[in-house]
Amino acid sequence: MHNLKKSLLGVATLATAFVLPVGLLGGAPAVAKPDGPSGAAAGWQPKTLRQAAPDGFVIGTAVAGGGHHLDMPYPDPFPNDRRYRHLVGKEFSSVSPENQMKWEFIHPEQDTYNFAPADAIVKFARQHGQQVRGHTLLWHSQNPAWLEQGDFTAEELRAILRDHITTVVGRYAGQIDQWDVANEIFDDAGNLRTTDNIWIRELGAGIIADAFRWAHEADPDALLFFNDYNVESIGPKSNAYYALVQQLLADGVPVHGFSVQGHLSTRYGFPGDLQANLQRFSDLGLSTAVTELDVRMDLPAAGASPTPAQLAQQADYYQRFLEACLAVEGCDSFTLWGFTDKYSWVPVFFPTEGSATVMTEDFERKPAYDALLATLAAARS
């Protein structure tokens, strides 16, 4: 399918050739494709990430909105920033709601669902020929107060979760391609979150399998994933998922995929065994995906610009992450957790770090963008 070429020599040169000015161009959602059986006409060069991606490989972004954005001194990005929204449609073939499908946003009161923001994203994706990744159904964080502070019996909690999954997944059946069903259920030592995850704490580990079953019943065609951070390498946390997946598959639970988030920092080394880790989950028959990639770096002061060396290291991390995914059969979905520093979550949660995305606050392309563009183009040729 999209196996990476054995050699990517010349990628850096290719990246330079693809540097193009970013402007607010006319917004045709269709992606122009080159002629020829290989998808590469003579002299044709991709101008966007989605144009460069090999057939069957989707390049995605989180759609900024909700969550911390509501506390920032700007309007909610997706509904209000026309240039941002234009680039979401132009550059990407997949979108993930950043916060708009999380419990606190989509289910703010026990008897109330807030579907409008998520509906808008799904409608936008349909208009722009994009896939949608649903995020997320069972998580320990960003739950509404009525749920976390409610006095529910175990039977009532189980019914609440089942109703939520059935309602949300069912609403978007046939429109969402992949769901992060269980998100961040293990700690870094590989132990289930039995303290801070209300579902596991109150209902036991068996609720994880039930969540996958209920999601599958609501939309039999959607691929259902585990999703987590710090699982890029082979270690206690990813090993815990590896063991759990094997158990669930043996029990006939409809688990279809394993995804790594990829919130990296240049403070730390690159996870060199990423490809091997993805491959072992692929060998179990699962799809794999990259769902939330960004690469933050230390900055000398708020608003300061990174050095050329920092930008080069960041580009290297982005490129190597993409190469690892491309090299694994079935790793067909690669999502950036935002593409512009203007709306990045990183400075809010990591005050001394920033510049984590592939475009500046003014939507100028960084070397990281060029590296992704060149790597995708090399993989499709």
Beta strands, then each sheet from edge to edge (+ up, - down):
strand 1: 58-63
strand 2: 94-97
strand 3: 131-138
strand 4: 178-183
strand 5: 223-228
strand 6: 257-260
strand 7: 263-265
strand 8: 287-298
strand 9: 331-336
strand 10: 353-354
sheet 1: 7+ 8+ 6+ 5+ 4+ 3+ 2+ 1+ 9+
sheet 2: 7+ 8+ 10-
end
